[in-house]
Amino acid sequence: MVVVGRVLAVIIGYCFGMILMGYLIGKAKNIDLTKVGSGNLGSTNTMRNLGVAAGLITLAWDCLKCVVAVFFVRLIFGIFVDNPNIYMVYAGLGCVLGHDFPCYLRFKGGKGVASTLGFIIALFPIGIPIPAVIFIALVALTRYVSLGSIIGELSFAAEICVAAGLGMLSDKYPNGQVKEVVIICCIVSALSIGLHHANIRRLLKGTENKFSFHPETRA
């Protein structure tokens, strides 16, 4: 169950993650989001091209699907093991992977920011305030969603490392599982940061798009 359970949890999470609301809403409006704006299927590109409502729905679902995946695994795995917590973390990882790299879209999805938020809400809710405040403050000050996302992801990884170092995760993740948890959390953060590579280049050049509630006009 140890290895197989982890793999199964990732697969279950991946299936949830592949449900990309921005792509589905775009298709319903005959707009392929992979071909407009940044080509990204996350909430920011959805909002810019399909409107605020579509963007907010996408944001909510991209976050919620990770929560659903994690608790689905808790429900199923809880029948067979006394402590399903580590499998829930793997389900969260799978959901982020499914969102970022959906197989039916040639592995091109979103950047995992909202899914990572769902990951934190479901698994480490006490860690929400610091990344959330950093994200909101940076976006409010600079109007760069990408900058807020990148620094927010870094702060979450730092939080987990500190929490592990202080022994705050040992009760929930016994038998050496803490190291696994830290690695997975750092992978989740690193994935999102890495997928912002184009944004990082534009930020350095001063050409990054600023956040706006107004949809982009298409010819």
N, C-alpha and C positions, 0 to 999 in steps of 0.2 A: 504493500500500500504506500510505502514511503516515496519511492520514485514515481510509480505509476499514478499515485494520487496527485502528485504535483503536476505531472504532465496533463492529466485529465482536467485539473483545475484551470490550467493555462488555456486548454482547448475550449472549455466552457466559457471562460472570460473572453476569449478571442471571438467566439460566435456572437456574443452580445456586442462587443466592440465594433464589429463590422456593420452594425446597423447605423448608418450615417444619415442623420436627419436632414442635414443641409443638402445632401445629394438627392434624397427623396423629395424634398420640397421643391428643389430646382427642377427635377424631372416632371413633377406635377404642373409646373409652370412653363414647361418646354425650354428650360434653361439648364445647360450643363455647366455646373460651377467649376468643373475641372478646366474649362476653356475660357472662363471670364475672370477678370480681376487677377488675384494672385494664383488662381487655380487651386487654391486650398479649399478643403471641405469643412472647415471649422466655422465657428459662429461669426468671426470677424468678417471673413469674405462673404458669408451668407448675408450678413446685415448690410454690407456695402452694396451688394448686387440684388438682393431680394427684399430688402426693407427691414425695419426694426423688429416687427412681429416675428418674421421668419428667423431672424438672428437670435432673438430671445428664446424661441422654441428650440432652436438647435442647441443653444447654450445649455438650456435646462435638460434636454435629453442626453446630450453628450456627458453631462455630469451624472445624471440619474442612472444611466445604463451601467456605469461602473458600480454604483451602489447596489443595483439590482443583481448584477453578476456576483458580487461578493456575498450578498446575503442568500442568494440561490445556492451557492456552494456551501455556505454555512448550514443551510437547511438539509441538503443532501448528504454532505460528509458527516454532519453531526449524528447521523444514524449509525455510522460505522466506527467513528473515533470519538474519544472523550474530549479532545481539544482540536477543533478544526481550524484554529486561528491561522496557522502557517499556510494552509491550503487556501484560505480566503485571500491572503496576500498574493499568492500565485494567481488567483482568479483576477485580482485587480491588475496585475502585470499583464495577463492575457488580454484583458479588456482594452488597456492602453495600446497594446500591440495591434489588436484588431482595428482600433480606430485609426492608428497611424499607418498601418500597412494592410488594408483590406485586399484579400487575394483576388476578388472579382473586379477590382479596379486597378489591376496591375500594381498592387501594393502602394498606391498613392492615395492617402486619405487626409487626415487632419494633422495638427501638430501636438495634439494630446494635452493641451492646457486644461480644458474643461474636464476631460477624462481624469486627469491627474487630480483635479479638485475633487471629483467624485471618489477617487482612490483615497484621498486624505479624509474626506467626510466619513467614509465607510469604515476605515481602518485606524486612523489616527486623528479623531476629531479635535483633540486637545491641541493639535498642531496647526489648526486653521488660522487663528488670529494673526500671527506674525506675517505669513505669506500674503494673507488677504489685505492687511493694512499696507504692506509694501506695494502690492499690485495697485491698489486703489490710489494710493498717494502718488506713485510714479505716473500713472495714466492721467490723473487729474492735473499734475504739474507739467507733464510733457506732451500729453495726448498720444504717446507712443504705447500702444497695447503690447507690442513685441518686447519693449524694454521692461515693462511691468511684469510680463510673463516670465522672461528670462531671469530676472532678479528674484522673483517670487519662487521660481523652481529651485534656484540656488539656496534660498533661505530654508526651504523645506528639507533639502538634503542635509544642510548644516544642522537643522533642528534634530533630525533623526540620529545623526552621528553623536551629537551632544547627549541626547536622551539615552542612547545605548551606552555611552561612556559613563553616565551617571547611574546606570543600572535600572533605568525606569521601564525598560521593556522586558526584563527577565521574567517577571511573573506571568506575563501574557504569552511569552515565547520561550519555553523552557528547553532544556537538552541541546544547547548550542544553536538554537534557531535564530537568536538575535543577529548573528553575523549574516545569515541568509536575508533577514529582513532589511538590514542596513544596505546590503548589496542591491537588493531588488529596488528599494526606494531610490537609491542613487542612480540605478539604471533608468528608472521611470523619469527622473529629473533630467538626466543626461540626454535621453531620447528627445525630449521636448526642446531642450536647448540646442541640440544638434540640428533638429528640423527647422530651427530659426536661423540657419546659417545665412540665407539670403537676406533676412532682416538685419542680421548683425553687420553684414557688409554695407547695407544701405544706411544703417545707423552711423557707422564710421564715416561714411561719405556725406552724411547730412541729407540724404535723399529719401529717407524712410517715410512712408505714408502716415499721416496723422489720423487719429480716430475721429469719425464723424457719424452722427446719427442719420445723415442723409444718404440714401442709396446713390450709387454712381449712375450716371447717365450713359446709356448704351446707344450707339448709332442704329 
